Amino acid sequence: MRQLQERIKKMLQGEQKRRGIALRWVDEVTSILSDVGADIWGMGTSVYGEYTEAIYIGNNGIYFRYKTHYGKYPLQEDMGFYFQEQGYSLIWGKEIEEMRGKHFWWAIRCILEWLPEVLKLMEEKEISREALLKKLA
């Protein structure tokens, strides 16, 4: 029994360390993308006629909020990555950091796989804007 307790303790310490690294990375990605979110995605996805300033990162229920959303006081959803299993509202999802175990690591993988799409979109927008500037000059 003691050996089992020691193994569990060691496993939990390792997981805590890995999670910490992953969450710091998520915070860094959030910080970088929230600065340019409006330039990349504009007002975000419209839900029931209201712009969310958030964007789905695929068809997996994970979305990125690049500007804080204020609901009825005191509700607000800060910038960051969220998961919403039930649907398509882009508000009041579960923060990625609240997820545990394989679900947490699945969300991290989804974000990692989405980032090349963001880079491509940024490059396309930059090329388009440069072309427009040339026409203005």
PyMOL CGO cylinders between C-alpha atoms (Angstrom):
from pymol import cmd
from pymol.cgo import CYLINDER

trace = [
    CYLINDER, 0.00, 0.00, 0.00, 2.85, 2.39, 0.83, 0.3, 1, 1, 1, 1, 1, 1,
    CYLINDER, 2.85, 2.39, 0.83, 4.47, 1.73, -2.54, 0.3, 1, 1, 1, 1, 1, 1,
    CYLINDER, 4.47, 1.73, -2.54, 1.19, 2.59, -4.28, 0.3, 1, 1, 1, 1, 1, 1,
    CYLINDER, 1.19, 2.59, -4.28, 0.89, 5.84, -2.32, 0.3, 1, 1, 1, 1, 1, 1,
    CYLINDER, 0.89, 5.84, -2.32, 4.44, 6.83, -3.25, 0.3, 1, 1, 1, 1, 1, 1,
    CYLINDER, 4.44, 6.83, -3.25, 3.83, 6.11, -6.94, 0.3, 1, 1, 1, 1, 1, 1,
    CYLINDER, 3.83, 6.11, -6.94, 0.62, 8.12, -6.94, 0.3, 1, 1, 1, 1, 1, 1,
    CYLINDER, 0.62, 8.12, -6.94, 2.36, 11.03, -5.22, 0.3, 1, 1, 1, 1, 1, 1,
    CYLINDER, 2.36, 11.03, -5.22, 5.18, 10.96, -7.77, 0.3, 1, 1, 1, 1, 1, 1,
    CYLINDER, 5.18, 10.96, -7.77, 2.71, 10.78, -10.66, 0.3, 1, 1, 1, 1, 1, 1,
    CYLINDER, 2.71, 10.78, -10.66, 0.71, 13.73, -9.32, 0.3, 1, 1, 1, 1, 1, 1,
    CYLINDER, 0.71, 13.73, -9.32, 3.83, 15.84, -8.83, 0.3, 1, 1, 1, 1, 1, 1,
    CYLINDER, 3.83, 15.84, -8.83, 4.92, 15.13, -12.41, 0.3, 1, 1, 1, 1, 1, 1,
    CYLINDER, 4.92, 15.13, -12.41, 1.48, 15.97, -13.77, 0.3, 1, 1, 1, 1, 1, 1,
    CYLINDER, 1.48, 15.97, -13.77, 1.38, 19.18, -11.76, 0.3, 1, 1, 1, 1, 1, 1,
    CYLINDER, 1.38, 19.18, -11.76, 4.73, 20.23, -13.24, 0.3, 1, 1, 1, 1, 1, 1,
    CYLINDER, 4.73, 20.23, -13.24, 3.65, 19.40, -16.82, 0.3, 1, 1, 1, 1, 1, 1,
    CYLINDER, 3.65, 19.40, -16.82, 0.33, 21.23, -16.36, 0.3, 1, 1, 1, 1, 1, 1,
    CYLINDER, 0.33, 21.23, -16.36, 2.15, 24.27, -15.04, 0.3, 1, 1, 1, 1, 1, 1,
    CYLINDER, 2.15, 24.27, -15.04, 4.34, 24.40, -18.13, 0.3, 1, 1, 1, 1, 1, 1,
    CYLINDER, 4.34, 24.40, -18.13, 1.34, 23.97, -20.43, 0.3, 1, 1, 1, 1, 1, 1,
    CYLINDER, 1.34, 23.97, -20.43, -0.68, 26.64, -18.64, 0.3, 1, 1, 1, 1, 1, 1,
    CYLINDER, -0.68, 26.64, -18.64, 2.17, 29.16, -18.82, 0.3, 1, 1, 1, 1, 1, 1,
    CYLINDER, 2.17, 29.16, -18.82, 2.35, 28.44, -22.56, 0.3, 1, 1, 1, 1, 1, 1,
    CYLINDER, 2.35, 28.44, -22.56, -1.44, 28.97, -22.90, 0.3, 1, 1, 1, 1, 1, 1,
    CYLINDER, -1.44, 28.97, -22.90, -1.12, 32.29, -21.06, 0.3, 1, 1, 1, 1, 1, 1,
    CYLINDER, -1.12, 32.29, -21.06, 1.66, 33.38, -23.41, 0.3, 1, 1, 1, 1, 1, 1,
    CYLINDER, 1.66, 33.38, -23.41, -0.34, 32.42, -26.51, 0.3, 1, 1, 1, 1, 1, 1,
    CYLINDER, -0.34, 32.42, -26.51, -3.38, 34.24, -25.09, 0.3, 1, 1, 1, 1, 1, 1,
    CYLINDER, -3.38, 34.24, -25.09, -1.34, 37.36, -24.45, 0.3, 1, 1, 1, 1, 1, 1,
    CYLINDER, -1.34, 37.36, -24.45, 0.14, 37.40, -27.94, 0.3, 1, 1, 1, 1, 1, 1,
    CYLINDER, 0.14, 37.40, -27.94, -3.10, 36.67, -29.79, 0.3, 1, 1, 1, 1, 1, 1,
    CYLINDER, -3.10, 36.67, -29.79, -5.29, 38.99, -27.72, 0.3, 1, 1, 1, 1, 1, 1,
    CYLINDER, -5.29, 38.99, -27.72, -3.11, 41.90, -28.87, 0.3, 1, 1, 1, 1, 1, 1,
    CYLINDER, -3.11, 41.90, -28.87, -3.81, 41.14, -32.53, 0.3, 1, 1, 1, 1, 1, 1,
    CYLINDER, -3.81, 41.14, -32.53, -7.17, 39.35, -32.33, 0.3, 1, 1, 1, 1, 1, 1,
    CYLINDER, -7.17, 39.35, -32.33, -9.29, 42.25, -33.55, 0.3, 1, 1, 1, 1, 1, 1,
    CYLINDER, -9.29, 42.25, -33.55, -6.91, 42.81, -36.48, 0.3, 1, 1, 1, 1, 1, 1,
    CYLINDER, -6.91, 42.81, -36.48, -7.10, 39.15, -37.48, 0.3, 1, 1, 1, 1, 1, 1,
    CYLINDER, -7.10, 39.15, -37.48, -10.74, 38.27, -36.81, 0.3, 1, 1, 1, 1, 1, 1,
    CYLINDER, -10.74, 38.27, -36.81, -12.47, 41.64, -36.49, 0.3, 1, 1, 1, 1, 1, 1,
    CYLINDER, -12.47, 41.64, -36.49, -15.45, 41.48, -34.17, 0.3, 1, 1, 1, 1, 1, 1,
    CYLINDER, -15.45, 41.48, -34.17, -15.43, 37.69, -34.14, 0.3, 1, 1, 1, 1, 1, 1,
    CYLINDER, -15.43, 37.69, -34.14, -18.26, 35.33, -34.80, 0.3, 1, 1, 1, 1, 1, 1,
    CYLINDER, -18.26, 35.33, -34.80, -21.80, 36.69, -34.66, 0.3, 1, 1, 1, 1, 1, 1,
    CYLINDER, -21.80, 36.69, -34.66, -24.16, 34.75, -32.41, 0.3, 1, 1, 1, 1, 1, 1,
    CYLINDER, -24.16, 34.75, -32.41, -27.80, 35.81, -32.36, 0.3, 1, 1, 1, 1, 1, 1,
    CYLINDER, -27.80, 35.81, -32.36, -26.79, 39.12, -33.93, 0.3, 1, 1, 1, 1, 1, 1,
    CYLINDER, -26.79, 39.12, -33.93, -24.18, 39.94, -31.28, 0.3, 1, 1, 1, 1, 1, 1,
    CYLINDER, -24.18, 39.94, -31.28, -20.48, 39.86, -32.05, 0.3, 1, 1, 1, 1, 1, 1,
    CYLINDER, -20.48, 39.86, -32.05, -18.54, 37.78, -29.58, 0.3, 1, 1, 1, 1, 1, 1,
    CYLINDER, -18.54, 37.78, -29.58, -14.93, 38.85, -30.11, 0.3, 1, 1, 1, 1, 1, 1,
    CYLINDER, -14.93, 38.85, -30.11, -14.18, 35.15, -29.99, 0.3, 1, 1, 1, 1, 1, 1,
    CYLINDER, -14.18, 35.15, -29.99, -13.42, 32.53, -32.60, 0.3, 1, 1, 1, 1, 1, 1,
    CYLINDER, -13.42, 32.53, -32.60, -13.77, 28.76, -32.72, 0.3, 1, 1, 1, 1, 1, 1,
    CYLINDER, -13.77, 28.76, -32.72, -10.45, 27.05, -33.25, 0.3, 1, 1, 1, 1, 1, 1,
    CYLINDER, -10.45, 27.05, -33.25, -12.03, 24.14, -35.09, 0.3, 1, 1, 1, 1, 1, 1,
    CYLINDER, -12.03, 24.14, -35.09, -15.10, 21.94, -34.85, 0.3, 1, 1, 1, 1, 1, 1,
    CYLINDER, -15.10, 21.94, -34.85, -14.21, 20.71, -31.40, 0.3, 1, 1, 1, 1, 1, 1,
    CYLINDER, -14.21, 20.71, -31.40, -16.01, 23.13, -29.08, 0.3, 1, 1, 1, 1, 1, 1,
    CYLINDER, -16.01, 23.13, -29.08, -12.84, 25.03, -28.17, 0.3, 1, 1, 1, 1, 1, 1,
    CYLINDER, -12.84, 25.03, -28.17, -12.84, 28.76, -28.76, 0.3, 1, 1, 1, 1, 1, 1,
    CYLINDER, -12.84, 28.76, -28.76, -10.47, 31.64, -28.18, 0.3, 1, 1, 1, 1, 1, 1,
    CYLINDER, -10.47, 31.64, -28.18, -11.75, 34.86, -26.63, 0.3, 1, 1, 1, 1, 1, 1,
    CYLINDER, -11.75, 34.86, -26.63, -9.50, 37.77, -27.53, 0.3, 1, 1, 1, 1, 1, 1,
    CYLINDER, -9.50, 37.77, -27.53, -11.42, 40.46, -25.68, 0.3, 1, 1, 1, 1, 1, 1,
    CYLINDER, -11.42, 40.46, -25.68, -13.19, 40.24, -22.33, 0.3, 1, 1, 1, 1, 1, 1,
    CYLINDER, -13.19, 40.24, -22.33, -16.94, 39.65, -22.67, 0.3, 1, 1, 1, 1, 1, 1,
    CYLINDER, -16.94, 39.65, -22.67, -19.20, 41.33, -20.13, 0.3, 1, 1, 1, 1, 1, 1,
    CYLINDER, -19.20, 41.33, -20.13, -22.55, 39.77, -19.42, 0.3, 1, 1, 1, 1, 1, 1,
    CYLINDER, -22.55, 39.77, -19.42, -25.03, 40.69, -16.75, 0.3, 1, 1, 1, 1, 1, 1,
    CYLINDER, -25.03, 40.69, -16.75, -23.16, 41.93, -13.72, 0.3, 1, 1, 1, 1, 1, 1,
    CYLINDER, -23.16, 41.93, -13.72, -21.04, 40.36, -12.26, 0.3, 1, 1, 1, 1, 1, 1,
    CYLINDER, -21.04, 40.36, -12.26, -20.58, 37.84, -15.07, 0.3, 1, 1, 1, 1, 1, 1,
    CYLINDER, -20.58, 37.84, -15.07, -17.68, 38.22, -17.42, 0.3, 1, 1, 1, 1, 1, 1,
    CYLINDER, -17.68, 38.22, -17.42, -15.55, 35.92, -19.53, 0.3, 1, 1, 1, 1, 1, 1,
    CYLINDER, -15.55, 35.92, -19.53, -11.93, 36.97, -19.71, 0.3, 1, 1, 1, 1, 1, 1,
    CYLINDER, -11.93, 36.97, -19.71, -9.57, 36.52, -22.65, 0.3, 1, 1, 1, 1, 1, 1,
    CYLINDER, -9.57, 36.52, -22.65, -8.38, 32.97, -23.09, 0.3, 1, 1, 1, 1, 1, 1,
    CYLINDER, -8.38, 32.97, -23.09, -9.27, 29.52, -24.36, 0.3, 1, 1, 1, 1, 1, 1,
    CYLINDER, -9.27, 29.52, -24.36, -12.57, 27.90, -23.46, 0.3, 1, 1, 1, 1, 1, 1,
    CYLINDER, -12.57, 27.90, -23.46, -14.44, 24.70, -24.15, 0.3, 1, 1, 1, 1, 1, 1,
    CYLINDER, -14.44, 24.70, -24.15, -18.17, 24.48, -24.66, 0.3, 1, 1, 1, 1, 1, 1,
    CYLINDER, -18.17, 24.48, -24.66, -19.48, 21.00, -25.19, 0.3, 1, 1, 1, 1, 1, 1,
    CYLINDER, -19.48, 21.00, -25.19, -23.07, 21.95, -25.81, 0.3, 1, 1, 1, 1, 1, 1,
    CYLINDER, -23.07, 21.95, -25.81, -22.89, 24.26, -28.67, 0.3, 1, 1, 1, 1, 1, 1,
    CYLINDER, -22.89, 24.26, -28.67, -22.30, 27.39, -30.48, 0.3, 1, 1, 1, 1, 1, 1,
    CYLINDER, -22.30, 27.39, -30.48, -22.74, 30.43, -28.27, 0.3, 1, 1, 1, 1, 1, 1,
    CYLINDER, -22.74, 30.43, -28.27, -19.05, 31.34, -27.74, 0.3, 1, 1, 1, 1, 1, 1,
    CYLINDER, -19.05, 31.34, -27.74, -19.80, 32.49, -24.21, 0.3, 1, 1, 1, 1, 1, 1,
    CYLINDER, -19.80, 32.49, -24.21, -19.83, 30.92, -20.78, 0.3, 1, 1, 1, 1, 1, 1,
    CYLINDER, -19.83, 30.92, -20.78, -17.61, 28.01, -21.71, 0.3, 1, 1, 1, 1, 1, 1,
    CYLINDER, -17.61, 28.01, -21.71, -15.33, 26.12, -19.35, 0.3, 1, 1, 1, 1, 1, 1,
    CYLINDER, -15.33, 26.12, -19.35, -11.84, 27.54, -19.08, 0.3, 1, 1, 1, 1, 1, 1,
    CYLINDER, -11.84, 27.54, -19.08, -9.19, 25.20, -20.44, 0.3, 1, 1, 1, 1, 1, 1,
    CYLINDER, -9.19, 25.20, -20.44, -7.34, 25.35, -17.13, 0.3, 1, 1, 1, 1, 1, 1,
    CYLINDER, -7.34, 25.35, -17.13, -10.39, 23.85, -15.39, 0.3, 1, 1, 1, 1, 1, 1,
    CYLINDER, -10.39, 23.85, -15.39, -10.12, 20.74, -17.52, 0.3, 1, 1, 1, 1, 1, 1,
    CYLINDER, -10.12, 20.74, -17.52, -8.29, 17.71, -16.12, 0.3, 1, 1, 1, 1, 1, 1,
    CYLINDER, -8.29, 17.71, -16.12, -6.42, 14.68, -17.36, 0.3, 1, 1, 1, 1, 1, 1,
    CYLINDER, -6.42, 14.68, -17.36, -6.79, 13.58, -20.96, 0.3, 1, 1, 1, 1, 1, 1,
    CYLINDER, -6.79, 13.58, -20.96, -9.37, 16.29, -21.67, 0.3, 1, 1, 1, 1, 1, 1,
    CYLINDER, -9.37, 16.29, -21.67, -6.90, 18.99, -20.69, 0.3, 1, 1, 1, 1, 1, 1,
    CYLINDER, -6.90, 18.99, -20.69, -4.14, 17.52, -22.87, 0.3, 1, 1, 1, 1, 1, 1,
    CYLINDER, -4.14, 17.52, -22.87, -6.57, 17.09, -25.77, 0.3, 1, 1, 1, 1, 1, 1,
    CYLINDER, -6.57, 17.09, -25.77, -7.38, 20.83, -25.55, 0.3, 1, 1, 1, 1, 1, 1,
    CYLINDER, -7.38, 20.83, -25.55, -3.68, 21.71, -25.53, 0.3, 1, 1, 1, 1, 1, 1,
    CYLINDER, -3.68, 21.71, -25.53, -3.16, 19.57, -28.63, 0.3, 1, 1, 1, 1, 1, 1,
    CYLINDER, -3.16, 19.57, -28.63, -6.08, 21.28, -30.39, 0.3, 1, 1, 1, 1, 1, 1,
    CYLINDER, -6.08, 21.28, -30.39, -4.59, 24.70, -29.67, 0.3, 1, 1, 1, 1, 1, 1,
    CYLINDER, -4.59, 24.70, -29.67, -1.15, 23.59, -30.90, 0.3, 1, 1, 1, 1, 1, 1,
    CYLINDER, -1.15, 23.59, -30.90, -2.64, 22.25, -34.14, 0.3, 1, 1, 1, 1, 1, 1,
    CYLINDER, -2.64, 22.25, -34.14, -4.61, 25.48, -34.67, 0.3, 1, 1, 1, 1, 1, 1,
    CYLINDER, -4.61, 25.48, -34.67, -1.66, 27.88, -34.41, 0.3, 1, 1, 1, 1, 1, 1,
    CYLINDER, -1.66, 27.88, -34.41, -0.28, 27.20, -37.93, 0.3, 1, 1, 1, 1, 1, 1,
    CYLINDER, -0.28, 27.20, -37.93, -3.70, 28.19, -39.30, 0.3, 1, 1, 1, 1, 1, 1,
    CYLINDER, -3.70, 28.19, -39.30, -3.45, 31.48, -37.38, 0.3, 1, 1, 1, 1, 1, 1,
    CYLINDER, -3.45, 31.48, -37.38, 0.00, 32.17, -38.80, 0.3, 1, 1, 1, 1, 1, 1,
    CYLINDER, 0.00, 32.17, -38.80, -1.23, 31.49, -42.32, 0.3, 1, 1, 1, 1, 1, 1,
    CYLINDER, -1.23, 31.49, -42.32, -4.21, 33.81, -41.83, 0.3, 1, 1, 1, 1, 1, 1,
    CYLINDER, -4.21, 33.81, -41.83, -1.93, 36.54, -40.47, 0.3, 1, 1, 1, 1, 1, 1,
    CYLINDER, -1.93, 36.54, -40.47, 0.34, 36.24, -43.51, 0.3, 1, 1, 1, 1, 1, 1,
    CYLINDER, 0.34, 36.24, -43.51, -2.62, 36.39, -45.90, 0.3, 1, 1, 1, 1, 1, 1,
    CYLINDER, -2.62, 36.39, -45.90, -4.00, 39.49, -44.20, 0.3, 1, 1, 1, 1, 1, 1,
    CYLINDER, -4.00, 39.49, -44.20, -0.61, 41.18, -44.28, 0.3, 1, 1, 1, 1, 1, 1,
    CYLINDER, -0.61, 41.18, -44.28, -0.19, 40.48, -48.01, 0.3, 1, 1, 1, 1, 1, 1,
    CYLINDER, -0.19, 40.48, -48.01, -3.69, 41.75, -48.71, 0.3, 1, 1, 1, 1, 1, 1,
    CYLINDER, -3.69, 41.75, -48.71, -3.15, 44.94, -46.74, 0.3, 1, 1, 1, 1, 1, 1,
    CYLINDER, -3.15, 44.94, -46.74, 0.22, 45.59, -48.38, 0.3, 1, 1, 1, 1, 1, 1,
    CYLINDER, 0.22, 45.59, -48.38, -1.38, 45.19, -51.80, 0.3, 1, 1, 1, 1, 1, 1,
    CYLINDER, -1.38, 45.19, -51.80, -4.10, 47.65, -50.83, 0.3, 1, 1, 1, 1, 1, 1,
    CYLINDER, -4.10, 47.65, -50.83, -1.51, 50.15, -49.60, 0.3, 1, 1, 1, 1, 1, 1,
    CYLINDER, -1.51, 50.15, -49.60, 0.32, 49.95, -52.94, 0.3, 1, 1, 1, 1, 1, 1,
    CYLINDER, 0.32, 49.95, -52.94, -2.89, 50.91, -54.69, 0.3, 1, 1, 1, 1, 1, 1,
    CYLINDER, -2.89, 50.91, -54.69, -3.27, 53.91, -52.40, 0.3, 1, 1, 1, 1, 1, 1,
    CYLINDER, -3.27, 53.91, -52.40, 0.27, 55.17, -52.96, 0.3, 1, 1, 1, 1, 1, 1,
]
cmd.load_cgo(trace, "trace")
